[in-house]
């Protein structure tokens, strides 16, 4: 037998599959929810981490793709909230008139 030491090698991360495993629960568990503010915080974290060089060059493409999806989602939510705000500010007034 030969004496070899197990060493940790710097291997590239493999992305998780896009679909949930078959044994995953259908409904999210209580306390495991994310708010829009949490996602905005995540976007800020990615900004700070990338500006500080936390990601390797070969990881930047994956990080950028996730960042773009996150940014598009937050933009869509902001647009949707802006459209709902005028509707909520001007509800039909049932008590006006005669």
Biopython code that builds the backbone (N, CA, C, O; Angstrom):
import numpy as np
from Bio.PDB.StructureBuilder import StructureBuilder

atoms = [
    (1, "UNK", "N", (0.827, -1.183, 0.000)),
    (1, "UNK", "CA", (0.000, 0.000, 0.000)),
    (1, "UNK", "C", (0.867, 1.239, 0.000)),
    (1, "UNK", "O", (1.985, 1.233, 0.513)),
    (2, "UNK", "N", (0.344, 2.288, -0.574)),
    (2, "UNK", "CA", (1.089, 3.541, -0.567)),
    (2, "UNK", "C", (0.397, 4.519, 0.369)),
    (2, "UNK", "O", (-0.828, 4.537, 0.491)),
    (3, "UNK", "N", (1.206, 5.318, 1.014)),
    (3, "UNK", "CA", (0.663, 6.322, 1.920)),
    (3, "UNK", "C", (0.434, 7.604, 1.133)),
    (3, "UNK", "O", (1.375, 8.245, 0.665)),
    (4, "UNK", "N", (-0.827, 7.959, 0.999)),
    (4, "UNK", "CA", (-1.161, 9.209, 0.318)),
    (4, "UNK", "C", (-2.056, 10.031, 1.221)),
    (4, "UNK", "O", (-2.871, 9.495, 1.972)),
    (5, "UNK", "N", (-1.895, 11.321, 1.138)),
    (5, "UNK", "CA", (-2.734, 12.211, 1.933)),
    (5, "UNK", "C", (-3.884, 12.698, 1.063)),
    (5, "UNK", "O", (-3.724, 13.004, -0.118)),
    (6, "UNK", "N", (-5.028, 12.757, 1.687)),
    (6, "UNK", "CA", (-6.170, 13.329, 0.984)),
    (6, "UNK", "C", (-6.026, 14.848, 1.018)),
    (6, "UNK", "O", (-5.891, 15.450, 2.083)),
    (7, "UNK", "N", (-6.058, 15.439, -0.140)),
    (7, "UNK", "CA", (-5.961, 16.896, -0.208)),
    (7, "UNK", "C", (-7.209, 17.441, -0.873)),
    (7, "UNK", "O", (-7.833, 16.790, -1.711)),
    (8, "UNK", "N", (-7.549, 18.635, -0.480)),
    (8, "UNK", "CA", (-8.688, 19.306, -1.086)),
    (8, "UNK", "C", (-8.180, 20.043, -2.300)),
    (8, "UNK", "O", (-7.287, 20.884, -2.204)),
    (9, "UNK", "N", (-8.748, 19.727, -3.432)),
    (9, "UNK", "CA", (-8.341, 20.385, -4.656)),
    (9, "UNK", "C", (-9.319, 21.493, -4.974)),
    (9, "UNK", "O", (-10.502, 21.403, -4.646)),
    (10, "UNK", "N", (-8.823, 22.541, -5.613)),
    (10, "UNK", "CA", (-9.665, 23.656, -6.001)),
    (10, "UNK", "C", (-10.352, 23.304, -7.310)),
    (10, "UNK", "O", (-9.818, 23.533, -8.396)),
    (11, "UNK", "N", (-11.551, 22.740, -7.183)),
    (11, "UNK", "CA", (-12.301, 22.333, -8.366)),
    (11, "UNK", "C", (-13.433, 23.312, -8.604)),
    (11, "UNK", "O", (-13.958, 23.890, -7.653)),
    (12, "UNK", "N", (-13.813, 23.506, -9.836)),
    (12, "UNK", "CA", (-14.913, 24.431, -10.114)),
    (12, "UNK", "C", (-16.225, 23.906, -9.547)),
    (12, "UNK", "O", (-16.476, 22.701, -9.524)),
    (13, "UNK", "N", (-17.044, 24.830, -9.097)),
    (13, "UNK", "CA", (-18.342, 24.451, -8.549)),
    (13, "UNK", "C", (-19.267, 24.015, -9.672)),
    (13, "UNK", "O", (-19.258, 24.592, -10.760)),
    (14, "UNK", "N", (-20.056, 23.003, -9.401)),
    (14, "UNK", "CA", (-21.027, 22.515, -10.364)),
    (14, "UNK", "C", (-22.379, 23.079, -9.946)),
    (14, "UNK", "O", (-22.773, 22.980, -8.784)),
    (15, "UNK", "N", (-23.083, 23.671, -10.904)),
    (15, "UNK", "CA", (-24.373, 24.264, -10.587)),
    (15, "UNK", "C", (-25.389, 23.174, -10.261)),
    (15, "UNK", "O", (-25.357, 22.081, -10.825)),
    (16, "UNK", "N", (-26.280, 23.497, -9.347)),
    (16, "UNK", "CA", (-27.345, 22.579, -8.975)),
    (16, "UNK", "C", (-28.365, 22.512, -10.104)),
    (16, "UNK", "O", (-28.497, 23.462, -10.876)),
    (17, "UNK", "N", (-29.077, 21.414, -10.205)),
    (17, "UNK", "CA", (-30.099, 21.314, -11.253)),
    (17, "UNK", "C", (-31.173, 22.372, -11.045)),
    (17, "UNK", "O", (-31.439, 22.792, -9.919)),
    (18, "UNK", "N", (-31.783, 22.796, -12.142)),
    (18, "UNK", "CA", (-32.783, 23.861, -12.092)),
    (18, "UNK", "C", (-34.089, 23.393, -11.472)),
    (18, "UNK", "O", (-34.869, 24.219, -10.998)),
    (19, "UNK", "N", (-34.346, 22.105, -11.462)),
    (19, "UNK", "CA", (-35.598, 21.602, -10.910)),
    (19, "UNK", "C", (-35.374, 21.086, -9.499)),
    (19, "UNK", "O", (-34.275, 20.663, -9.141)),
    (20, "UNK", "N", (-36.426, 21.128, -8.715)),
    (20, "UNK", "CA", (-36.342, 20.643, -7.346)),
    (20, "UNK", "C", (-36.356, 19.118, -7.347)),
    (20, "UNK", "O", (-36.955, 18.504, -8.230)),
    (21, "UNK", "N", (-35.707, 18.510, -6.372)),
    (21, "UNK", "CA", (-35.726, 17.053, -6.293)),
    (21, "UNK", "C", (-37.151, 16.545, -6.053)),
    (21, "UNK", "O", (-37.999, 17.262, -5.524)),
    (22, "UNK", "N", (-37.392, 15.305, -6.451)),
    (22, "UNK", "CA", (-38.729, 14.730, -6.351)),
    (22, "UNK", "C", (-39.195, 14.620, -4.905)),
    (22, "UNK", "O", (-40.395, 14.678, -4.638)),
    (23, "UNK", "N", (-38.262, 14.462, -3.970)),
    (23, "UNK", "CA", (-38.657, 14.312, -2.577)),
    (23, "UNK", "C", (-38.757, 15.645, -1.842)),
    (23, "UNK", "O", (-38.974, 15.652, -0.631)),
    (24, "UNK", "N", (-38.608, 16.763, -2.532)),
    (24, "UNK", "CA", (-38.722, 18.075, -1.900)),
    (24, "UNK", "C", (-40.179, 18.367, -1.577)),
    (24, "UNK", "O", (-41.069, 17.985, -2.336)),
    (25, "UNK", "N", (-40.435, 19.049, -0.448)),
    (25, "UNK", "CA", (-41.817, 19.378, -0.108)),
    (25, "UNK", "C", (-42.404, 20.354, -1.116)),
    (25, "UNK", "O", (-41.697, 21.213, -1.644)),
    (26, "UNK", "N", (-43.700, 20.217, -1.382)),
    (26, "UNK", "CA", (-44.364, 21.050, -2.381)),
    (26, "UNK", "C", (-44.521, 22.477, -1.890)),
    (26, "UNK", "O", (-44.351, 23.415, -2.670)),
    (27, "UNK", "N", (-44.839, 22.664, -0.623)),
    (27, "UNK", "CA", (-45.046, 24.003, -0.075)),
    (27, "UNK", "C", (-43.823, 24.420, 0.738)),
    (27, "UNK", "O", (-43.199, 23.585, 1.392)),
    (28, "UNK", "N", (-43.478, 25.714, 0.700)),
    (28, "UNK", "CA", (-42.346, 26.162, 1.505)),
    (28, "UNK", "C", (-42.663, 26.042, 2.992)),
    (28, "UNK", "O", (-43.814, 26.168, 3.410)),
    (29, "UNK", "N", (-41.639, 25.802, 3.764)),
    (29, "UNK", "CA", (-41.816, 25.666, 5.197)),
    (29, "UNK", "C", (-41.983, 27.043, 5.822)),
    (29, "UNK", "O", (-41.494, 28.040, 5.292)),
    (30, "UNK", "N", (-42.671, 27.086, 6.942)),
    (30, "UNK", "CA", (-42.872, 28.343, 7.642)),
    (30, "UNK", "C", (-41.516, 28.910, 8.069)),
    (30, "UNK", "O", (-40.658, 28.177, 8.561)),
    (31, "UNK", "N", (-41.332, 30.205, 7.878)),
    (31, "UNK", "CA", (-40.087, 30.843, 8.261)),
    (31, "UNK", "C", (-39.031, 30.797, 7.177)),
    (31, "UNK", "O", (-37.937, 31.331, 7.367)),
    (32, "UNK", "N", (-39.322, 30.181, 6.057)),
    (32, "UNK", "CA", (-38.344, 30.065, 4.977)),
    (32, "UNK", "C", (-38.733, 30.963, 3.803)),
    (32, "UNK", "O", (-38.550, 30.587, 2.645)),
    (33, "UNK", "N", (-39.265, 32.136, 4.096)),
    (33, "UNK", "CA", (-39.716, 33.022, 3.031)),
    (33, "UNK", "C", (-38.705, 34.140, 2.791)),
    (33, "UNK", "O", (-37.935, 34.503, 3.680)),
    (34, "UNK", "N", (-38.723, 34.672, 1.585)),
    (34, "UNK", "CA", (-37.860, 35.784, 1.208)),
    (34, "UNK", "C", (-38.724, 36.962, 0.824)),
    (34, "UNK", "O", (-39.748, 36.801, 0.161)),
    (35, "UNK", "N", (-38.319, 38.130, 1.233)),
    (35, "UNK", "CA", (-39.047, 39.329, 0.843)),
    (35, "UNK", "C", (-38.285, 40.032, -0.279)),
    (35, "UNK", "O", (-37.142, 39.689, -0.583)),
    (36, "UNK", "N", (-38.929, 41.004, -0.878)),
    (36, "UNK", "CA", (-38.274, 41.797, -1.921)),
    (36, "UNK", "C", (-37.064, 42.518, -1.330)),
    (36, "UNK", "O", (-36.048, 42.681, -2.005)),
    (37, "UNK", "N", (-37.168, 42.948, -0.081)),
    (37, "UNK", "CA", (-36.040, 43.607, 0.576)),
    (37, "UNK", "C", (-34.858, 42.647, 0.738)),
    (37, "UNK", "O", (-33.704, 43.059, 0.619)),
    (38, "UNK", "N", (-35.143, 41.375, 1.008)),
    (38, "UNK", "CA", (-34.077, 40.369, 1.095)),
    (38, "UNK", "C", (-33.362, 40.225, -0.249)),
    (38, "UNK", "O", (-32.137, 40.128, -0.305)),
    (39, "UNK", "N", (-34.139, 40.214, -1.321)),
    (39, "UNK", "CA", (-33.550, 40.082, -2.656)),
    (39, "UNK", "C", (-32.753, 41.324, -3.041)),
    (39, "UNK", "O", (-31.723, 41.215, -3.707)),
    (40, "UNK", "N", (-33.216, 42.506, -2.629)),
    (40, "UNK", "CA", (-32.443, 43.723, -2.875)),
    (40, "UNK", "C", (-31.133, 43.687, -2.093)),
    (40, "UNK", "O", (-30.096, 44.137, -2.580)),
    (41, "UNK", "N", (-31.191, 43.148, -0.876)),
    (41, "UNK", "CA", (-29.970, 42.984, -0.082)),
    (41, "UNK", "C", (-29.006, 42.016, -0.746)),
    (41, "UNK", "O", (-27.795, 42.237, -0.731)),
    (42, "UNK", "N", (-29.529, 40.955, -1.324)),
    (42, "UNK", "CA", (-28.701, 39.981, -2.037)),
    (42, "UNK", "C", (-28.020, 40.632, -3.239)),
    (42, "UNK", "O", (-26.851, 40.364, -3.515)),
    (43, "UNK", "N", (-28.747, 41.480, -3.947)),
    (43, "UNK", "CA", (-28.179, 42.198, -5.090)),
    (43, "UNK", "C", (-27.022, 43.090, -4.625)),
    (43, "UNK", "O", (-25.981, 43.158, -5.280)),
    (44, "UNK", "N", (-27.211, 43.761, -3.506)),
    (44, "UNK", "CA", (-26.159, 44.613, -2.949)),
    (44, "UNK", "C", (-24.939, 43.782, -2.542)),
    (44, "UNK", "O", (-23.800, 44.196, -2.752)),
    (45, "UNK", "N", (-25.185, 42.626, -1.968)),
    (45, "UNK", "CA", (-24.083, 41.734, -1.566)),
    (45, "UNK", "C", (-23.278, 41.305, -2.786)),
    (45, "UNK", "O", (-22.048, 41.288, -2.742)),
    (46, "UNK", "N", (-23.961, 40.959, -3.872)),
    (46, "UNK", "CA", (-23.256, 40.560, -5.098)),
    (46, "UNK", "C", (-22.436, 41.730, -5.630)),
    (46, "UNK", "O", (-21.297, 41.542, -6.058)),
    (47, "UNK", "N", (-23.008, 42.947, -5.606)),
    (47, "UNK", "CA", (-22.277, 44.139, -6.047)),
    (47, "UNK", "C", (-20.987, 44.323, -5.246)),
    (47, "UNK", "O", (-19.912, 44.512, -5.814)),
    (48, "UNK", "N", (-21.111, 44.267, -3.932)),
    (48, "UNK", "CA", (-19.956, 44.480, -3.058)),
    (48, "UNK", "C", (-18.921, 43.376, -3.249)),
    (48, "UNK", "O", (-17.726, 43.651, -3.362)),
    (49, "UNK", "N", (-19.383, 42.126, -3.283)),
    (49, "UNK", "CA", (-18.452, 41.002, -3.418)),
    (49, "UNK", "C", (-17.700, 41.051, -4.742)),
    (49, "UNK", "O", (-16.502, 40.769, -4.786)),
    (50, "UNK", "N", (-18.396, 41.407, -5.824)),
    (50, "UNK", "CA", (-17.716, 41.459, -7.122)),
    (50, "UNK", "C", (-16.749, 42.634, -7.191)),
    (50, "UNK", "O", (-15.688, 42.528, -7.806)),
    (51, "UNK", "N", (-17.109, 43.758, -6.560)),
    (51, "UNK", "CA", (-16.188, 44.902, -6.577)),
    (51, "UNK", "C", (-14.936, 44.635, -5.744)),
    (51, "UNK", "O", (-13.895, 45.250, -5.976)),
    (52, "UNK", "N", (-15.029, 43.728, -4.785)),
    (52, "UNK", "CA", (-13.875, 43.381, -3.943)),
    (52, "UNK", "C", (-13.099, 42.180, -4.481)),
    (52, "UNK", "O", (-12.133, 41.736, -3.859)),
    (53, "UNK", "N", (-13.511, 41.658, -5.623)),
    (53, "UNK", "CA", (-12.781, 40.555, -6.237)),
    (53, "UNK", "C", (-13.024, 39.216, -5.581)),
    (53, "UNK", "O", (-12.137, 38.363, -5.583)),
    (54, "UNK", "N", (-14.208, 39.006, -5.016)),
    (54, "UNK", "CA", (-14.503, 37.761, -4.311)),
    (54, "UNK", "C", (-14.747, 36.591, -5.255)),
    (54, "UNK", "O", (-14.681, 35.435, -4.837)),
    (55, "UNK", "N", (-15.025, 36.877, -6.513)),
    (55, "UNK", "CA", (-15.323, 35.815, -7.464)),
    (55, "UNK", "C", (-14.154, 35.619, -8.407)),
    (55, "UNK", "O", (-13.513, 36.576, -8.843)),
    (56, "UNK", "N", (-13.891, 34.358, -8.714)),
    (56, "UNK", "CA", (-12.837, 34.036, -9.668)),
    (56, "UNK", "C", (-13.338, 34.352, -11.071)),
    (56, "UNK", "O", (-14.545, 34.367, -11.311)),
    (57, "UNK", "N", (-12.418, 34.604, -11.997)),
    (57, "UNK", "CA", (-12.841, 34.932, -13.363)),
    (57, "UNK", "C", (-13.763, 33.883, -13.987)),
    (57, "UNK", "O", (-14.700, 34.236, -14.703)),
    (58, "UNK", "N", (-13.511, 32.618, -13.728)),
    (58, "UNK", "CA", (-14.355, 31.578, -14.322)),
    (58, "UNK", "C", (-15.732, 31.494, -13.661)),
    (58, "UNK", "O", (-16.619, 30.812, -14.177)),
    (59, "UNK", "N", (-15.924, 32.173, -12.532)),
    (59, "UNK", "CA", (-17.213, 32.201, -11.854)),
    (59, "UNK", "C", (-18.043, 33.429, -12.227)),
    (59, "UNK", "O", (-19.248, 33.467, -11.982)),
    (60, "UNK", "N", (-17.401, 34.418, -12.813)),
    (60, "UNK", "CA", (-18.077, 35.692, -13.077)),
    (60, "UNK", "C", (-19.271, 35.542, -14.027)),
    (60, "UNK", "O", (-20.265, 36.252, -13.875)),
    (61, "UNK", "N", (-19.190, 34.649, -14.986)),
    (61, "UNK", "CA", (-20.291, 34.482, -15.921)),
    (61, "UNK", "C", (-21.542, 33.973, -15.200)),
    (61, "UNK", "O", (-22.638, 34.486, -15.423)),
    (62, "UNK", "N", (-21.384, 32.985, -14.352)),
    (62, "UNK", "CA", (-22.517, 32.442, -13.591)),
    (62, "UNK", "C", (-23.080, 33.485, -12.640)),
    (62, "UNK", "O", (-24.296, 33.639, -12.526)),
    (63, "UNK", "N", (-22.200, 34.196, -11.962)),
    (63, "UNK", "CA", (-22.638, 35.237, -11.036)),
    (63, "UNK", "C", (-23.373, 36.334, -11.806)),
    (63, "UNK", "O", (-24.402, 36.830, -11.349)),
    (64, "UNK", "N", (-22.856, 36.706, -12.953)),
    (64, "UNK", "CA", (-23.481, 37.736, -13.768)),
    (64, "UNK", "C", (-24.858, 37.326, -14.269)),
    (64, "UNK", "O", (-25.768, 38.154, -14.328)),
    (65, "UNK", "N", (-25.018, 36.072, -14.626)),
    (65, "UNK", "CA", (-26.318, 35.590, -15.094)),
    (65, "UNK", "C", (-27.353, 35.638, -13.970)),
    (65, "UNK", "O", (-28.487, 36.070, -14.179)),
    (66, "UNK", "N", (-26.959, 35.197, -12.793)),
    (66, "UNK", "CA", (-27.867, 35.230, -11.648)),
    (66, "UNK", "C", (-28.187, 36.682, -11.285)),
    (66, "UNK", "O", (-29.331, 37.017, -10.981)),
    (67, "UNK", "N", (-27.171, 37.533, -11.320)),
    (67, "UNK", "CA", (-27.365, 38.949, -11.014)),
    (67, "UNK", "C", (-28.343, 39.584, -12.000)),
    (67, "UNK", "O", (-29.210, 40.359, -11.595)),
    (68, "UNK", "N", (-28.216, 39.270, -13.267)),
    (68, "UNK", "CA", (-29.112, 39.821, -14.286)),
    (68, "UNK", "C", (-30.554, 39.364, -14.063)),
    (68, "UNK", "O", (-31.486, 40.158, -14.196)),
    (69, "UNK", "N", (-30.737, 38.090, -13.725)),
    (69, "UNK", "CA", (-32.079, 37.584, -13.443)),
    (69, "UNK", "C", (-32.669, 38.282, -12.220)),
    (69, "UNK", "O", (-33.839, 38.665, -12.218)),
    (70, "UNK", "N", (-31.859, 38.441, -11.195)),
    (70, "UNK", "CA", (-32.299, 39.098, -9.972)),
    (70, "UNK", "C", (-32.676, 40.548, -10.243)),
    (70, "UNK", "O", (-33.697, 41.033, -9.755)),
    (71, "UNK", "N", (-31.858, 41.230, -11.016)),
    (71, "UNK", "CA", (-32.109, 42.628, -11.354)),
    (71, "UNK", "C", (-33.403, 42.762, -12.171)),
    (71, "UNK", "O", (-34.191, 43.675, -11.927)),
    (72, "UNK", "N", (-33.625, 41.869, -13.127)),
    (72, "UNK", "CA", (-34.841, 41.895, -13.937)),
    (72, "UNK", "C", (-36.076, 41.629, -13.076)),
    (72, "UNK", "O", (-37.109, 42.275, -13.251)),
    (73, "UNK", "N", (-35.968, 40.692, -12.161)),
    (73, "UNK", "CA", (-37.090, 40.381, -11.278)),
    (73, "UNK", "C", (-37.426, 41.571, -10.388)),
    (73, "UNK", "O", (-38.594, 41.937, -10.250)),
    (74, "UNK", "N", (-36.408, 42.175, -9.786)),
    (74, "UNK", "CA", (-36.647, 43.320, -8.912)),
    (74, "UNK", "C", (-37.228, 44.498, -9.688)),
    (74, "UNK", "O", (-38.071, 45.229, -9.168)),
    (75, "UNK", "N", (-36.788, 44.685, -10.915)),
    (75, "UNK", "CA", (-37.333, 45.743, -11.761)),
    (75, "UNK", "C", (-38.803, 45.487, -12.071)),
    (75, "UNK", "O", (-39.615, 46.412, -12.038)),
    (76, "UNK", "N", (-39.149, 44.237, -12.373)),
    (76, "UNK", "CA", (-40.538, 43.885, -12.654)),
    (76, "UNK", "C", (-41.416, 44.093, -11.423)),
    (76, "UNK", "O", (-42.543, 44.573, -11.542)),
    (77, "UNK", "N", (-40.915, 43.739, -10.256)),
    (77, "UNK", "CA", (-41.668, 43.931, -9.015)),
    (77, "UNK", "C", (-41.889, 45.418, -8.757)),
    (77, "UNK", "O", (-42.980, 45.834, -8.367)),
    (78, "UNK", "N", (-40.846, 46.215, -8.977)),
    (78, "UNK", "CA", (-40.951, 47.657, -8.770)),
    (78, "UNK", "C", (-41.975, 48.275, -9.727)),
    (78, "UNK", "O", (-42.760, 49.134, -9.327)),
    (79, "UNK", "N", (-41.966, 47.842, -10.978)),
    (79, "UNK", "CA", (-42.934, 48.330, -11.963)),
    (79, "UNK", "C", (-44.346, 47.935, -11.567)),
    (79, "UNK", "O", (-45.270, 48.743, -11.663)),
    (80, "UNK", "N", (-44.517, 46.695, -11.122)),
    (80, "UNK", "CA", (-45.831, 46.213, -10.708)),
    (80, "UNK", "C", (-46.334, 47.000, -9.497)),
    (80, "UNK", "O", (-47.512, 47.351, -9.434)),
    (81, "UNK", "N", (-45.454, 47.277, -8.539)),
    (81, "UNK", "CA", (-45.849, 48.037, -7.360)),
    (81, "UNK", "C", (-46.209, 49.469, -7.735)),
    (81, "UNK", "O", (-47.130, 50.041, -7.153)),
    (82, "UNK", "N", (-45.504, 50.055, -8.690)),
    (82, "UNK", "CA", (-45.800, 51.409, -9.138)),
    (82, "UNK", "C", (-47.160, 51.471, -9.828)),
    (82, "UNK", "O", (-47.871, 52.467, -9.698)),
    (83, "UNK", "N", (-47.526, 50.429, -10.553)),
    (83, "UNK", "CA", (-48.823, 50.384, -11.221)),
    (83, "UNK", "C", (-49.957, 50.193, -10.217)),
    (83, "UNK", "O", (-51.056, 50.710, -10.414)),
    (84, "UNK", "N", (-49.693, 49.458, -9.152)),
    (84, "UNK", "CA", (-50.721, 49.205, -8.146)),
    (84, "UNK", "C", (-50.917, 50.413, -7.233)),
    (84, "UNK", "O", (-52.014, 50.607, -6.709)),
    (85, "UNK", "N", (-49.893, 51.223, -7.030)),
    (85, "UNK", "CA", (-49.972, 52.366, -6.123)),
    (85, "UNK", "C", (-51.042, 53.367, -6.546)),
    (85, "UNK", "O", (-51.824, 53.778, -5.688)),
    (86, "UNK", "N", (-51.133, 53.793, -7.818)),
    (86, "UNK", "CA", (-52.201, 54.733, -8.191)),
    (86, "UNK", "C", (-53.595, 54.120, -8.036)),
    (86, "UNK", "O", (-54.544, 54.826, -7.695)),
    (87, "UNK", "N", (-53.722, 52.841, -8.278)),
    (87, "UNK", "CA", (-55.019, 52.185, -8.137)),
    (87, "UNK", "C", (-55.456, 52.167, -6.678)),
    (87, "UNK", "O", (-56.645, 52.300, -6.389)),
    (88, "UNK", "N", (-54.523, 52.007, -5.768)),
    (88, "UNK", "CA", (-54.833, 51.995, -4.343)),
    (88, "UNK", "C", (-55.058, 53.408, -3.820)),
    (88, "UNK", "O", (-55.823, 53.600, -2.875)),
    (89, "UNK", "N", (-54.403, 54.399, -4.421)),
    (89, "UNK", "CA", (-54.539, 55.783, -3.979)),
    (89, "UNK", "C", (-55.865, 56.382, -4.399)),
    (89, "UNK", "O", (-56.342, 57.314, -3.751)),
    (90, "UNK", "N", (-56.481, 55.878, -5.466)),
    (90, "UNK", "CA", (-57.749, 56.402, -5.978)),
    (90, "UNK", "C", (-58.825, 55.320, -6.005)),
    (90, "UNK", "O", (-59.326, 54.985, -7.079)),
    (91, "UNK", "N", (-59.190, 54.767, -4.849)),
    (91, "UNK", "CA", (-60.250, 53.742, -4.855)),
    (91, "UNK", "C", (-61.599, 54.399, -5.129)),
    (91, "UNK", "O", (-61.774, 55.597, -4.906)),
    (92, "UNK", "N", (-62.523, 53.625, -5.600)),
    (92, "UNK", "CA", (-63.874, 54.139, -5.855)),
    (92, "UNK", "C", (-64.475, 54.563, -4.520)),
    (92, "UNK", "O", (-64.420, 53.822, -3.538)),
    (93, "UNK", "N", (-65.043, 55.752, -4.496)),
    (93, "UNK", "CA", (-65.600, 56.300, -3.257)),
    (93, "UNK", "C", (-67.085, 55.989, -3.172)),
    (93, "UNK", "O", (-67.887, 56.675, -3.805)),
    (94, "UNK", "N", (-67.475, 54.974, -2.406)),
    (94, "UNK", "CA", (-68.884, 54.603, -2.337)),
    (94, "UNK", "C", (-69.731, 55.589, -1.538)),
    (94, "UNK", "O", (-70.953, 55.599, -1.689)),
    (95, "UNK", "N", (-69.120, 56.417, -0.695)),
    (95, "UNK", "CA", (-69.890, 57.298, 0.179)),
    (95, "UNK", "C", (-70.059, 58.702, -0.335)),
    (95, "UNK", "O", (-70.517, 59.561, 0.419)),
    (96, "UNK", "N", (-69.715, 58.990, -1.587)),
    (96, "UNK", "CA", (-69.832, 60.348, -2.114)),
    (96, "UNK", "C", (-71.159, 60.512, -2.839)),
    (96, "UNK", "O", (-71.743, 59.547, -3.332)),
    (97, "UNK", "N", (-71.618, 61.746, -2.892)),
    (97, "UNK", "CA", (-72.840, 61.995, -3.643)),
    (97, "UNK", "C", (-74.021, 62.268, -2.753)),
    (97, "UNK", "O", (-73.843, 62.767, -1.642)),
    (98, "UNK", "N", (-75.246, 61.953, -3.207)),
    (98, "UNK", "CA", (-76.502, 62.259, -2.548)),
    (98, "UNK", "C", (-76.502, 61.659, -1.213)),
    (98, "UNK", "O", (-77.478, 61.795, -0.475)),
]
sb = StructureBuilder()
sb.init_structure("model")
sb.init_model(0)
sb.init_chain("A")
sb.init_seg("    ")
for serial, (resi, resn, name, xyz) in enumerate(atoms, 1):
    if name == "N":
        sb.init_residue(resn, " ", resi, " ")
    sb.init_atom(name, np.array(xyz, "f"), 0.0, 1.0, " ", f" {name:<3s}", serial, name[0])
structure = sb.get_structure()
